[in-house]
Structures are given as C-alpha cells and as structure tokens.
Amino acid sequence: MSLDQKTVKRIATLARLKLSDDRVGPMQQDLNRILHFIEQLSEVDTSQVEPMAGVNTPFMPIRKDVINDGNYVEKILANAPEVACNMFVVPKVVE
C-alpha cells in the first residue's frame, strides 16, 4: 500500500496538522515506510499464538494478605526531625 500526496494532506487535515507543501513529500515517505513495516508484520506466522483480549494476565497470583509494619520502626523514625512515643511529631494545624 502506498499513499499519494492528496491522501497525506487529507490525513494531516484529519489530524489537525498544518502541513506546508514542502513537508508533504517527507511526510509521505515516512507514512509509506510505516505502512511497509506493518505489511511486513502481516507476514509473521501467528497460527500457533493464542489470541489475547489484553496484555494483562487473566488472573493475578494470590498471596497471603498479612498486615505487618515491616519491622523498620527505627529506620523510618530516623528520618523524622522530632519523635515522641515511637511516632512522628508534627506541628498543630487546627486550633
């Protein structure tokens, strides 16, 4: 498949691109290269590939839902400017 200059101008209009006459030729070449690449992809044998509805796996791996603190209290509080009773001390915002 090859695009002519009239089709390239039409595509530019649909894409709301202002394409000057001196840019139509290079754009035509770029689009024709893209279409040629797509034609090459159609030559790949995909008869043994199962169709997919999306790129995500159909199921998520299940893990135990365990709540823990990670046992990093000292490391986390080391970043705080002020600590009291193993908690961050923040300034009062609402009176």
C-alpha positions as CSV (number, residue, x, y, z in Angstrom):
1,M,0.0,0.0,0.0
2,S,1.3,3.4,-0.9
3,L,-0.1,6.8,-0.1
4,D,-0.3,9.7,-2.6
5,Q,0.2,13.3,-1.7
6,K,-3.6,14.0,-1.7
7,T,-4.1,11.3,0.9
8,V,-1.2,12.6,3.1
9,K,-2.8,16.1,3.0
10,R,-6.2,14.6,4.0
11,I,-4.6,12.7,6.9
12,A,-2.9,15.9,8.1
13,T,-6.2,17.7,8.0
14,L,-7.9,14.9,10.0
15,A,-5.1,15.0,12.5
16,R,-5.4,18.8,12.6
17,L,-1.8,19.3,11.5
18,K,-0.8,22.3,9.5
19,L,1.4,20.7,6.8
20,S,3.2,23.0,4.4
21,D,3.7,21.9,0.8
22,D,7.4,21.4,1.3
23,R,6.7,18.9,4.2
24,V,4.2,16.8,2.3
25,G,6.9,14.8,0.4
26,P,8.9,13.8,3.5
27,M,5.7,13.1,5.4
28,Q,4.5,10.9,2.5
29,Q,7.8,8.9,2.7
30,D,7.6,8.5,6.5
31,L,4.0,7.2,6.3
32,N,4.8,4.9,3.4
33,R,7.7,3.4,5.5
34,I,5.3,2.9,8.4
35,L,2.8,1.1,6.2
36,H,5.5,-1.0,4.7
37,F,6.6,-2.1,8.2
38,I,3.0,-3.0,9.0
39,E,2.8,-5.1,5.9
40,Q,6.0,-6.9,7.0
41,L,4.3,-7.7,10.3
42,S,1.4,-9.4,8.5
43,E,4.0,-11.9,7.0
44,V,4.7,-13.3,10.5
45,D,3.2,-16.8,11.2
46,T,0.9,-16.3,14.2
47,S,-1.1,-19.5,13.7
48,Q,0.3,-21.1,16.9
49,V,-0.3,-17.9,19.0
50,E,-3.4,-17.9,21.2
51,P,-5.4,-14.7,20.8
52,M,-5.4,-12.3,23.7
53,A,-8.1,-9.9,24.9
54,G,-5.5,-7.7,26.6
55,V,-1.9,-7.6,27.7
56,N,-2.7,-8.4,31.4
57,T,-2.8,-11.9,32.7
58,P,-6.3,-13.3,33.1
59,F,-5.6,-14.0,36.8
60,M,-3.5,-12.4,39.5
61,P,-1.2,-14.5,41.7
62,I,-2.7,-15.0,45.1
63,R,-0.6,-14.3,48.2
64,K,-1.4,-14.3,51.9
65,D,-2.9,-11.0,53.0
66,V,-0.8,-10.3,56.1
67,I,-0.7,-7.0,57.8
68,N,2.7,-6.1,59.3
69,D,4.7,-3.0,60.0
70,G,7.8,-4.3,58.2
71,N,9.8,-4.1,61.5
72,Y,11.5,-0.9,60.3
73,V,10.3,1.5,63.0
74,E,13.8,2.7,64.0
75,K,14.9,3.2,60.4
76,I,11.7,5.1,59.5
77,L,11.8,7.3,62.6
78,A,15.4,8.1,62.0
79,N,14.2,10.4,59.1
80,A,11.9,12.4,61.4
81,P,13.0,15.8,62.8
82,E,11.2,15.1,66.0
83,V,9.9,11.8,67.6
84,A,7.8,11.0,70.6
85,C,6.4,7.6,71.7
86,N,7.6,5.9,68.5
87,M,5.6,8.4,66.4
88,F,6.3,11.4,64.2
89,V,5.7,14.8,65.9
90,V,4.0,17.3,63.7
91,P,3.0,20.9,64.3
92,K,-0.6,21.6,65.2
93,V,-2.5,22.7,62.2
94,V,-6.1,23.2,63.5
95,E,-6.9,25.0,66.7
